[in-house]
């Protein structure tokens, strides 16, 4: 039997992704509807620090009457050089699903290759698909179907930006990306999807008339030494109420958090009525619960 992994949004067909989002909304409304996963265990392997991702997965499993086991690379044999393939072979005989938060996406792919259970991308340097499930859920709750809408990404062409490119394909919306030269998302992603993805260096043109405006930190985990350089490069890409005023009348603002208030986004915008970042953060738990239910069932 083929094992269904979730390393990027494109691992699942659009109808399944929409079903997961709709199920997340349903479970948020009535948590008692969840399909229990008695005696099932989720393994969490994290190379990177986490708040929302880890707590969302652990609480989700608790509410499903399952359990979770948390490992860092330093607290496991991976930190002492055990091959990824060997760790995968061992752990996938003991747990029912594995979520991995790592730097190199290739590590996820290798782990999935040798795993006997579903592997979830809990964030890699290339993609962050779990966050996109929560983002689409949040937009749907506030504004209805994201199909046909305009989404503006302002800032670094990072893993979140690249996940939004995949989301534009899966959920059928227009994506405008505003980022400086040298910080674009992967060329193969944009060139394959130029019918729905537009890149410019002008935040104002990207945001104009948009239904959703999204940003992220300028220096992601592992890029802290580039902070000063990036701050200069992204100086005109700060999302403020003034920039948001160019978006559509009912536009929403999202940020996957943690945010650097005053850098990529002004503090007043995070707390503005157009901002749904707190719903977005909470929905990590509901959407990941729906994802786990889908993969474990």
C-alpha positions in Angstrom: 0.0 0.0 0.0 1.3 3.5 -0.9 2.0 5.7 2.1 0.6 9.2 1.9 3.2 11.8 3.0 2.7 15.5 3.3 5.9 17.2 2.4 4.3 20.0 0.3 0.8 21.1 -0.6 1.2 19.4 -4.0 1.5 16.0 -2.4 -2.3 16.0 -2.1 -4.9 16.7 -4.8 -6.8 20.0 -4.5 -10.1 18.2 -3.5 -8.3 16.6 -0.5 -6.7 19.8 0.6 -10.1 21.6 0.5 -11.6 18.7 2.4 -9.0 19.1 5.1 -9.6 22.9 5.4 -13.3 22.4 5.6 -12.9 19.6 8.1 -10.7 21.9 10.2 -13.4 24.5 10.3 -15.9 21.8 11.3 -13.7 20.5 14.1 -13.1 24.1 15.3 -16.8 24.5 15.6 -17.4 21.2 17.4 -14.2 19.4 18.7 -16.3 16.4 19.7 -16.7 15.5 16.0 -13.0 14.4 15.8 -12.3 10.8 14.9 -10.4 9.4 17.9 -7.0 8.0 17.4 -6.8 5.8 20.5 -3.3 4.3 21.1 -1.9 6.1 18.1 1.3 8.1 18.5 2.8 11.0 16.6 6.6 11.3 16.5 7.9 14.9 16.5 11.5 15.4 15.3 12.6 19.1 15.4 15.9 20.5 14.4 14.5 24.1 14.6 12.8 25.8 17.6 9.0 26.0 17.6 6.0 27.4 19.4 2.9 27.1 17.3 3.8 24.0 15.3 4.8 21.9 18.3 2.0 23.0 20.6 -0.6 22.6 17.8 0.5 19.0 17.0 0.7 17.9 20.6 -2.7 19.5 21.6 -4.3 18.0 18.5 -3.1 14.5 19.3 -4.3 14.9 22.9 -7.7 16.0 21.8 -7.8 12.9 19.5 -7.0 10.6 22.4 -3.6 9.9 20.9 -0.1 10.8 22.2 3.0 12.4 20.9 6.8 11.9 21.5 9.0 14.9 21.0 12.7 14.6 20.0 15.3 17.1 19.1 18.3 16.1 17.0 20.5 16.8 20.0 18.4 14.4 22.2 18.3 11.6 19.6 20.9 9.5 17.7 20.4 11.7 14.7 22.6 14.2 16.6 25.3 11.7 16.9 25.4 10.9 13.2 22.9 8.0 12.8 21.9 8.0 9.1 18.4 9.4 8.4 17.4 6.2 6.7 18.2 4.1 9.7 16.3 6.5 12.1 13.3 6.4 9.7 13.3 2.6 9.6 13.3 2.4 13.4 10.9 5.1 14.4 8.3 4.3 11.7 8.0 0.8 13.3 7.1 2.4 16.7 4.9 5.4 15.9 1.9 6.0 13.5 2.9 9.3 12.0 6.0 11.5 12.0 6.2 15.3 11.8 9.7 16.7 11.1 10.9 20.3 11.4 14.3 20.7 9.7 16.5 22.9 7.6 17.2 20.9 4.4 14.1 19.7 2.6 16.1 16.8 1.2 16.2 15.3 4.8 12.4 15.1 4.8 12.5 13.4 1.4 15.0 10.8 2.5 13.1 10.2 5.8 9.9 9.7 3.9 11.6 7.3 1.4 12.4 4.8 4.2 9.4 5.4 6.5 6.6 2.9 6.9 4.2 5.7 8.2 3.1 9.1 6.9 5.7 11.9 7.2 4.6 15.5 7.6 6.7 18.6 6.8 6.4 20.6 10.0 8.7 23.2 8.2 11.7 23.0 6.0 13.8 25.7 4.4 11.8 25.1 1.2 8.2 24.7 2.2 5.9 25.2 5.2 2.6 23.5 4.0 1.0 23.2 7.5 0.9 26.9 7.8 -0.8 27.3 4.5 -3.6 25.0 5.6 -4.2 27.3 8.6 -4.0 30.4 6.4 -6.5 29.1 3.9 -8.8 28.0 6.8 -8.5 31.5 8.3 -9.3 33.3 5.0 -12.3 31.0 4.4 -13.7 31.6 7.8 -13.6 35.4 7.3 -14.1 35.9 3.6 -15.3 32.6 2.1 -13.6 30.6 -0.7 -10.1 31.9 -1.6 -10.7 30.6 -5.2 -10.3 33.5 -7.7 -9.0 36.0 -5.1 -5.9 38.1 -5.2 -3.2 37.4 -2.6 -0.2 39.7 -2.2 3.1 38.5 -0.7 5.4 41.2 0.5 9.0 40.3 1.6 11.4 37.5 1.3 10.9 34.7 -1.2 11.3 32.1 1.5 9.6 28.8 2.5 6.3 30.6 3.2 6.4 32.5 -0.1 7.1 29.2 -1.9 4.3 27.5 -0.1 2.0 30.3 -1.2 3.0 29.5 -4.8 1.9 25.9 -4.3 -1.3 27.2 -2.6 -2.1 29.4 -5.6 -2.0 26.2 -7.7 -4.0 24.0 -5.3 -6.6 26.6 -4.3 -6.7 28.5 -7.6 -6.0 32.2 -6.7 -3.8 34.9 -8.1 -0.5 35.5 -6.3 1.5 38.7 -6.6 5.0 38.6 -5.0 6.9 41.8 -4.1 10.5 41.1 -3.2 13.9 42.7 -3.9 16.3 41.4 -6.5 18.3 38.5 -5.0 15.6 37.3 -2.7 13.1 35.8 -5.2 11.6 32.4 -4.6 13.0 29.5 -6.6 12.9 30.1 -10.3 11.5 26.7 -11.2 8.5 27.4 -9.0 7.7 30.8 -10.5 8.5 29.9 -14.1 6.2 26.8 -14.0 3.3 28.9 -12.6 3.6 32.3 -14.4 0.0 32.1 -15.4 -1.0 32.8 -11.7 2.2 34.1 -10.1 3.5 37.6 -10.7 6.8 38.9 -9.3 7.8 42.5 -9.0 9.9 44.8 -6.8 7.0 47.1 -6.1 5.0 46.4 -3.0 2.4 49.0 -3.9 1.5 47.4 -7.2 1.5 44.0 -5.6 -0.9 45.0 -2.8 -3.2 47.2 -5.0 -6.7 45.7 -4.8 -5.6 42.5 -3.1 -8.0 40.5 -0.9 -5.2 39.2 1.3 -1.8 40.7 2.2 0.8 38.4 3.8 4.4 38.8 5.0 7.0 37.1 7.1 10.3 38.0 8.9 13.1 39.2 6.7 15.6 36.8 8.2 14.4 33.3 8.9 15.8 30.8 11.3 19.4 30.1 10.4 19.8 33.5 8.7 20.4 35.6 11.8 23.9 36.6 10.6 22.3 38.2 7.6 19.9 40.4 9.6 21.6 43.7 9.0 22.1 43.0 5.3 18.5 41.9 4.9 17.1 44.9 6.8 18.7 47.2 4.2 17.5 45.2 1.3 13.9 45.0 2.6 13.6 48.6 3.9 10.8 49.5 1.5 8.9 46.2 2.0 7.5 46.9 5.5 3.8 46.3 5.6 2.0 49.3 7.2 -1.5 50.6 7.4 -0.6 53.0 4.6 0.4 50.1 2.3 -2.7 48.1 3.4 -4.9 51.0 2.4 -4.1 50.2 -1.2 -5.5 46.7 -0.9 -9.2 45.9 -1.3 -11.7 47.4 1.0 -12.2 44.1 3.0 -8.6 42.9 2.7 -7.1 40.8 5.5 -3.5 40.8 6.8 -1.7 37.6 7.8 1.7 36.8 9.3 2.7 33.3 10.3 4.5 34.6 13.4 6.6 35.3 15.3 6.7 38.8 14.0 9.4 41.4 14.4 7.1 44.4 15.1 8.5 47.5 13.5 10.5 45.6 10.9 8.6 43.6 8.3 5.3 44.8 9.7 4.3 47.8 11.8 3.1 47.1 15.3 -0.2 49.0 14.7 -1.1 46.8 11.7 -0.7 43.6 13.7 -3.3 44.9 16.1 -5.5 46.4 13.4 -9.0 45.1 12.6 -7.8 43.9 9.2 -5.3 41.6 11.0 -6.3 38.0 11.6 -2.9 36.7 12.9 -4.4 35.4 16.2 -7.1 33.4 14.4 -4.4 32.2 12.0 -2.2 31.1 14.9 -5.0 29.2 16.6 -6.0 27.6 13.4 -2.7 25.8 13.2 -4.1 23.4 15.8 -7.4 22.9 14.0 -5.9 22.4 10.6 -3.2 20.1 11.8 -5.8 18.0 13.7 -7.7 17.7 10.4 -4.5 16.8 8.6 -3.6 14.1 11.2 -7.2 12.7 11.0 -6.8 12.5 7.3 -3.4 10.8 7.3 -4.1 8.4 10.2 -7.5 7.4 9.0 
